[in-house]
Amino acid sequence: MTGAASKAPADVVIVALVTALCLTGDSMLYIALPIYWREAGLDALWQVGVLLAVNRFIRLPFNPLIGALYARISLKAGLLVAVMLGVVTTAGYALASGFVAWLVLRALWGVAWSFFRIGGLSAVVYCAADDQRGRAMGLYNGLYRLGSLVGMLVGGLLVPVFGLPALALAFGAVALLGLPLLLFGFHPPAGHQPLPSQRASRSTAAALPLHWRRIVFNGFSIALLVQGVLAATLSALIAHLYGAEIALFGVLFGVTALSGLLQAARWSWETWLGGRIGSLSDGPQGRLPLLVAAQASMALAFGCLVLNLPLGLWLLLCLLVMVLCTALTTLGDALAADAARQGDVVRSMTRYSIGQDLGAALGPPLAFLLLTVPGGFAWLYGGGALLLAGLAAGWWVTLRGQRPPFSAAK
């Protein structure tokens, strides 16, 4: 193993932690803005929905531009730009008043996140050795999502005490810590180019586009169901099955609080579990057996979420779904990293990010459109289960045939 590869996990950790620091302010808004929108100078609640979604839609046209920019600048330079945009937008939340000002800041954050996501995924590909890539991807995803966990928990506790502007300034100062971390702690391999021994052969390169389209569709589908459908409708599903308030262990929970706790549970274990799942997929069997098993299990569990089970059993099922979300995200990202390493890394990860962003953006409107028809939850979650089953079947056929060229197995 080369020196660069042996220290690669430290570089991945630095990028993930910097991303987490800058993500805290964005995540805080998902808790604070729906409640304190008047204090932010907004005129109507619908404006909150637009502001919390515009950062996703803005990434769709900007991802290709930022990917092209990364082809001309270093990873460190691109990530430094991301941090500076993150600091400006987060601190700007303290000063913004009115819909237009907030819209500009949220759009800028979408650009910052494109820099973070493309740069972060590319850093994992460049910095992690072949036998560490799954573990590094799981570690990266788990660590940066701690920013969401901290932002939501701290925001929920302290915004009522100190107010949104004060907390936005505090999170802006926290994001500023990312600059010295990147400047002095992040040292990616020189040139950021695939090693000669890892360049794809002519036959491999010819086979890659077909598999790559499947990988991008896999990323799109998982983002559609996990970041889009599940995140947007979990509260509504709980209310549909059990009512607006739920008694649990003698405590009365609102559906939004219970939904938030269930999704926060995933972020709390993702650093450890994502790394463990990624490490298992780095083994001699490769990633596809685990991916097929996770997709087949998720198809069954996702479809069963609409069943009116006893509350305790339903909560266990939902926690299983959250575990499988971690597995699917880690394995899908690691599979994309394997394929990208054999060609143009930045261009490949840019396309993969576009697929994920498109899925995450389309998920909520598709979900709420289906919920307007009779039996909407059954159609939505049943359709998601069928999609997952189809993905599992497709990868199972690949697994039973010739191992794809991007497998981590040797």
C-alpha positions as CSV (number, residue, x, y, z in Angstrom):
1,M,0.0,0.0,0.0
2,T,1.3,3.4,-0.9
3,G,1.9,6.2,1.6
4,A,-1.0,8.1,0.2
5,A,-3.3,5.2,0.6
6,S,-2.3,4.4,4.1
7,K,-3.2,7.9,5.3
8,A,-6.2,8.2,3.1
9,P,-8.8,7.7,5.8
10,A,-7.5,10.8,7.6
11,D,-8.1,12.8,4.4
12,V,-11.6,11.4,4.1
13,V,-12.3,12.2,7.8
14,I,-11.2,15.8,7.3
15,V,-13.4,16.3,4.3
16,A,-16.4,14.7,6.1
17,L,-15.9,16.8,9.2
18,V,-15.6,20.0,7.3
19,T,-18.8,19.2,5.4
20,A,-20.5,18.4,8.7
21,L,-19.5,21.8,10.2
22,C,-21.0,23.6,7.3
23,L,-24.1,21.5,7.2
24,T,-25.2,22.4,10.7
25,G,-26.8,25.7,9.7
26,D,-28.7,24.3,6.8
27,S,-30.1,21.4,9.0
28,M,-31.1,23.9,11.7
29,L,-33.5,25.6,9.3
30,Y,-35.6,22.5,8.8
31,I,-36.5,22.7,12.5
32,A,-36.5,26.5,13.0
33,L,-37.9,28.0,9.8
34,P,-41.3,26.3,9.8
35,I,-41.9,27.8,13.3
36,Y,-40.1,31.1,13.2
37,W,-40.8,32.1,9.6
38,R,-42.4,35.4,10.6
39,E,-39.3,36.4,12.5
40,A,-37.4,35.7,9.3
41,G,-39.5,38.3,7.5
42,L,-41.5,35.8,5.5
43,D,-45.1,36.5,4.5
44,A,-46.6,33.0,4.1
45,L,-45.9,29.4,5.1
46,W,-45.6,28.3,1.5
47,Q,-42.4,30.4,1.2
48,V,-40.8,28.1,3.8
49,G,-41.5,25.1,1.6
50,V,-39.9,26.9,-1.4
51,L,-36.8,27.9,0.6
52,L,-36.2,24.4,2.0
53,A,-36.5,22.9,-1.5
54,V,-34.8,25.5,-3.7
55,N,-31.2,24.4,-2.7
56,R,-32.0,20.9,-4.2
57,F,-33.3,22.2,-7.5
58,I,-30.5,24.7,-7.9
59,R,-28.0,21.9,-7.8
60,L,-29.4,20.3,-11.0
61,P,-28.1,22.9,-13.4
62,F,-25.1,23.8,-11.3
63,N,-23.7,20.3,-10.8
64,P,-22.3,20.0,-14.4
65,L,-20.8,23.5,-14.2
66,I,-19.1,22.7,-10.8
67,G,-18.0,19.3,-12.1
68,A,-16.3,21.0,-15.1
69,L,-14.7,23.5,-12.7
70,Y,-13.3,20.7,-10.6
71,A,-11.6,19.4,-13.7
72,R,-9.6,22.6,-13.8
73,I,-8.9,23.3,-10.1
74,S,-7.7,21.1,-7.2
75,L,-10.0,19.3,-4.8
76,K,-8.7,21.5,-2.0
77,A,-9.5,24.7,-3.9
78,G,-13.0,23.6,-4.6
79,L,-13.7,22.5,-1.1
80,L,-12.4,25.9,0.2
81,V,-14.8,27.6,-2.1
82,A,-17.6,25.4,-0.6
83,V,-16.6,26.4,3.0
84,M,-16.6,30.1,2.2
85,L,-20.0,29.9,0.6
86,G,-21.2,27.9,3.6
87,V,-20.0,30.5,6.0
88,V,-21.5,33.4,4.0
89,T,-24.9,31.7,3.7
90,T,-25.1,30.5,7.3
91,A,-24.1,33.8,8.7
92,G,-26.4,35.5,6.2
93,Y,-29.4,33.7,7.8
94,A,-28.9,36.0,10.8
95,L,-29.2,39.2,8.6
96,A,-31.7,38.1,6.0
97,S,-35.2,39.5,6.0
98,G,-37.8,38.8,3.3
99,F,-38.4,36.1,0.8
100,V,-36.0,37.3,-1.9
101,A,-33.0,37.6,0.5
102,W,-33.7,34.1,1.8
103,L,-34.1,32.8,-1.7
104,V,-30.7,34.1,-2.7
105,L,-29.0,32.6,0.4
106,R,-30.7,29.2,-0.1
107,A,-29.7,29.1,-3.7
108,L,-26.1,29.9,-2.8
109,W,-26.2,27.1,-0.2
110,G,-27.3,24.8,-3.1
111,V,-24.2,25.8,-5.0
112,A,-22.0,25.2,-1.9
113,W,-23.5,21.8,-1.4
114,S,-22.7,20.9,-5.1
115,F,-19.0,21.8,-4.4
116,F,-19.1,19.7,-1.2
117,R,-20.8,16.7,-2.6
118,I,-18.8,16.4,-5.9
119,G,-15.6,17.2,-4.1
120,G,-16.3,14.9,-1.2
121,L,-17.2,11.9,-3.4
122,S,-14.2,12.5,-5.6
123,A,-12.0,12.8,-2.5
124,V,-13.1,9.3,-1.4
125,V,-12.3,7.9,-4.8
126,Y,-8.9,9.5,-5.1
127,C,-7.8,9.0,-1.5
128,A,-9.0,5.6,-0.5
129,A,-7.2,2.4,-1.6
130,D,-9.1,-0.3,-3.4
131,D,-9.5,-2.4,-0.3
132,Q,-10.7,0.6,1.8
133,R,-13.1,2.3,-0.5
134,G,-16.3,0.9,0.9
135,R,-15.2,1.6,4.5
136,A,-14.1,5.1,3.5
137,M,-17.4,5.9,1.8
138,G,-19.4,4.7,4.8
139,L,-17.2,6.7,7.1
140,Y,-17.6,9.8,4.9
141,N,-21.4,9.6,4.7
142,G,-21.8,8.9,8.4
143,L,-19.5,11.7,9.6
144,Y,-20.9,14.4,7.4
145,R,-24.4,13.5,8.4
146,L,-23.5,14.2,12.0
147,G,-23.8,17.8,11.0
148,S,-27.5,17.3,10.3
149,L,-27.9,15.6,13.6
150,V,-26.2,18.4,15.5
151,G,-27.9,21.1,13.6
152,M,-31.4,19.7,14.1
153,L,-30.9,18.8,17.8
154,V,-29.1,22.0,18.8
155,G,-31.5,24.1,16.6
156,G,-34.6,22.5,18.2
157,L,-33.2,23.2,21.7
158,L,-31.6,26.6,21.4
159,V,-33.5,28.5,18.8
160,P,-36.4,29.1,21.2
161,V,-33.9,30.4,23.8
162,F,-31.5,32.5,21.8
163,G,-33.4,33.1,18.5
164,L,-32.6,32.2,14.9
165,P,-30.2,35.0,14.2
166,A,-27.9,34.3,17.1
167,L,-27.8,30.6,16.3
168,A,-27.2,31.3,12.7
169,L,-24.1,33.4,13.6
170,A,-22.9,30.7,15.9
171,F,-23.2,28.0,13.2
172,G,-21.5,30.4,10.8
173,A,-18.5,30.6,13.2
174,V,-18.5,26.9,13.5
175,A,-18.5,26.5,9.7
176,L,-15.5,28.9,9.6
177,L,-13.4,26.2,11.4
178,G,-13.5,24.3,8.1
179,L,-11.0,26.6,6.5
180,P,-8.0,25.7,8.8
181,L,-9.0,22.1,8.8
182,L,-8.8,22.0,5.0
183,L,-5.7,24.1,4.7
184,F,-3.6,22.2,7.1
185,G,-5.2,18.8,7.4
186,F,-6.3,17.8,3.9
187,H,-3.5,16.5,1.6
188,P,-5.0,14.5,-1.4
189,P,-2.7,12.6,-3.7
190,A,-0.8,14.9,-6.1
191,G,-2.5,15.4,-9.5
192,H,-5.7,13.7,-8.4
193,Q,-5.4,11.2,-11.3
194,P,-6.1,7.5,-11.5
195,L,-3.0,5.4,-10.9
196,P,-1.6,3.8,-14.1
197,S,-2.3,0.3,-12.7
198,Q,-5.9,1.2,-12.1
199,R,-6.7,2.6,-15.5
200,A,-9.4,0.7,-17.3
201,S,-8.5,-1.6,-20.1
202,R,-10.1,-1.1,-23.5
203,S,-12.6,-3.9,-22.9
204,T,-13.4,-2.6,-19.5
205,A,-14.0,0.9,-20.7
206,A,-16.3,-0.4,-23.4
207,A,-18.4,-2.3,-20.8
208,L,-18.4,0.6,-18.3
209,P,-21.1,2.9,-19.8
210,L,-23.9,0.2,-19.6
211,H,-23.0,-0.5,-15.9
212,W,-22.5,3.2,-15.2
213,R,-26.0,4.0,-16.3
214,R,-27.3,1.3,-14.0
215,I,-25.3,2.7,-11.1
216,V,-26.6,6.2,-11.7
217,F,-30.2,4.9,-11.9
218,N,-29.6,3.0,-8.7
219,G,-28.4,6.2,-7.0
220,F,-31.4,8.1,-8.4
221,S,-33.9,5.4,-7.2
222,I,-32.4,5.2,-3.6
223,A,-32.4,9.0,-3.3
224,L,-36.0,9.2,-4.7
225,L,-37.2,6.7,-2.0
226,V,-35.0,7.6,1.0
227,Q,-34.3,11.3,0.7
228,G,-37.5,12.1,-1.1
229,V,-40.4,9.8,-0.4
230,L,-39.5,8.5,3.1
231,A,-38.2,11.8,4.5
232,A,-41.1,13.8,3.2
233,T,-44.0,11.5,4.1
234,L,-42.9,9.6,7.3
235,S,-44.8,12.1,9.5
236,A,-47.9,11.9,7.3
237,L,-47.7,8.1,7.3
238,I,-47.5,7.9,11.1
239,A,-50.5,10.2,11.4
240,H,-52.4,8.2,8.8
241,L,-51.8,4.9,10.7
242,Y,-51.8,6.0,14.4
243,G,-53.2,9.6,14.6
244,A,-51.7,13.0,15.3
245,E,-50.4,12.2,18.8
246,I,-48.9,8.9,20.0
247,A,-48.4,7.7,23.6
248,L,-45.1,5.9,23.9
249,F,-43.6,4.8,27.2
250,G,-46.1,7.1,29.0
251,V,-45.0,10.1,26.9
252,L,-47.2,11.8,24.4
253,F,-45.4,12.4,21.1
254,G,-46.5,14.5,18.1
255,V,-46.0,12.8,14.8
256,T,-43.4,15.3,13.7
257,A,-41.4,14.7,16.9
258,L,-41.6,11.0,16.5
259,S,-40.6,11.2,12.8
260,G,-37.7,13.4,13.7
261,L,-36.5,11.0,16.4
262,L,-36.7,8.0,14.0
263,Q,-34.7,9.8,11.3
264,A,-32.2,11.2,13.8
265,A,-31.6,7.6,15.0
266,R,-30.2,6.8,11.6
267,W,-27.8,9.7,11.7
268,S,-26.6,8.7,15.2
269,W,-25.5,5.2,14.1
270,E,-24.5,5.9,10.5
271,T,-20.8,6.7,11.2
272,W,-20.2,3.3,12.8
273,L,-22.6,1.2,10.8
274,G,-21.9,2.8,7.4
275,G,-18.2,2.2,7.9
276,R,-18.8,-1.4,9.0
277,I,-21.0,-2.2,6.0
278,G,-18.6,-0.5,3.6
279,S,-15.7,-2.6,5.2
280,L,-17.7,-5.8,4.7
281,S,-18.2,-4.9,1.0
282,D,-14.5,-4.4,0.6
283,G,-14.0,-8.1,1.1
284,P,-13.4,-10.8,-1.6
285,Q,-17.1,-11.2,-2.4
286,G,-17.4,-7.6,-3.5
287,R,-20.4,-5.3,-3.0
288,L,-23.1,-6.8,-5.1
289,P,-24.1,-9.7,-2.7
290,L,-24.7,-7.2,0.1
291,L,-26.4,-4.7,-2.2
292,V,-28.9,-7.4,-3.5
293,A,-29.6,-8.6,0.0
294,A,-30.1,-5.0,1.2
295,Q,-32.4,-4.1,-1.7
296,A,-34.5,-7.2,-1.4
297,S,-34.9,-6.7,2.4
298,M,-35.7,-3.0,1.9
299,A,-38.4,-3.9,-0.7
300,L,-40.2,-6.1,1.8
301,A,-39.8,-3.7,4.8
302,F,-40.6,-0.6,2.8
303,G,-43.8,-2.1,1.5
304,C,-44.8,-3.3,5.0
305,L,-44.6,0.2,6.4
306,V,-48.1,0.9,5.2
307,L,-49.5,-2.0,7.3
308,N,-51.4,-1.0,10.5
309,L,-49.3,-3.1,12.8
310,P,-49.1,-2.8,16.6
311,L,-47.2,0.4,17.3
312,G,-44.2,-1.3,18.9
313,L,-43.8,-3.7,16.0
314,W,-44.2,-0.9,13.5
315,L,-41.5,1.2,15.2
316,L,-39.1,-1.8,15.0
317,L,-39.9,-2.2,11.3
318,C,-39.2,1.5,10.8
319,L,-35.9,1.3,12.6
320,L,-35.0,-1.7,10.3
321,V,-35.8,0.5,7.3
322,M,-33.5,3.2,8.7
323,V,-30.7,0.6,9.0
324,L,-31.3,-0.5,5.4
325,C,-31.2,3.1,4.3
326,T,-27.7,3.3,5.7
327,A,-26.7,0.1,3.9
328,L,-28.2,1.1,0.5
329,T,-26.6,4.6,0.5
330,T,-23.2,3.3,1.5
331,L,-23.2,0.4,-1.0
332,G,-24.5,2.5,-3.8
333,D,-22.0,5.3,-3.3
334,A,-19.1,2.8,-3.0
335,L,-20.2,1.0,-6.2
336,A,-20.2,4.4,-8.0
337,A,-16.7,5.1,-6.5
338,D,-15.4,1.8,-7.9
339,A,-16.7,2.6,-11.4
340,A,-15.5,6.2,-11.3
341,R,-12.0,5.1,-10.3
342,Q,-11.5,3.5,-13.7
343,G,-12.2,6.6,-15.7
344,D,-12.8,10.4,-15.3
345,V,-13.5,10.6,-11.6
346,V,-14.9,14.1,-11.4
347,R,-17.1,13.7,-14.4
348,S,-18.4,10.3,-13.2
349,M,-19.2,11.5,-9.7
350,T,-20.8,14.7,-11.1
351,R,-23.2,12.5,-13.1
352,Y,-23.9,10.4,-10.1
353,S,-24.6,13.4,-8.0
354,I,-27.0,14.8,-10.6
355,G,-28.9,11.5,-10.5
356,Q,-29.1,11.6,-6.7
357,D,-30.2,15.2,-6.6
358,L,-32.9,14.6,-9.3
359,G,-34.2,11.7,-7.3
360,A,-34.3,13.6,-4.0
361,A,-36.0,16.6,-5.7
362,L,-38.6,14.5,-7.5
363,G,-39.5,12.4,-4.4
364,P,-41.6,14.9,-2.4
365,P,-43.8,16.2,-5.3
366,L,-44.3,12.6,-6.6
367,A,-45.2,11.4,-3.1
368,F,-47.7,14.1,-2.4
369,L,-49.2,13.8,-5.9
370,L,-49.9,10.1,-5.2
371,L,-51.3,10.8,-1.7
372,T,-54.1,12.8,-3.3
373,V,-55.6,9.6,-4.8
374,P,-57.5,6.9,-2.8
375,G,-55.2,4.4,-1.2
376,G,-52.3,6.8,-1.9
377,F,-50.0,5.5,0.8
378,A,-50.4,1.9,-0.5
379,W,-49.6,3.0,-4.0
380,L,-46.6,5.1,-2.9
381,Y,-45.0,2.6,-0.6
382,G,-46.0,-0.4,-2.7
383,G,-44.6,1.2,-5.8
384,G,-41.4,1.9,-3.9
385,A,-41.2,-1.7,-2.9
386,L,-41.6,-2.9,-6.5
387,L,-38.9,-0.5,-7.6
388,L,-36.5,-1.9,-5.0
389,A,-37.4,-5.4,-5.9
390,G,-36.6,-4.6,-9.5
391,L,-33.3,-3.2,-8.6
392,A,-32.4,-6.2,-6.6
393,A,-33.4,-8.6,-9.4
394,G,-31.3,-6.7,-11.9
395,W,-28.2,-6.8,-9.7
396,W,-28.9,-10.4,-8.9
397,V,-28.7,-11.2,-12.7
398,T,-25.4,-9.4,-12.9
399,L,-24.1,-11.2,-9.8
400,R,-25.1,-14.6,-11.3
401,G,-23.3,-13.7,-14.5
402,Q,-19.9,-12.2,-15.1
403,R,-18.7,-10.0,-12.2
404,P,-18.8,-6.3,-13.4
405,P,-15.5,-4.6,-14.0
406,F,-15.9,-2.2,-11.2
407,S,-16.1,-4.8,-8.4
408,A,-14.0,-4.2,-5.4
409,A,-13.1,-7.9,-5.3
410,K,-9.9,-9.1,-6.7
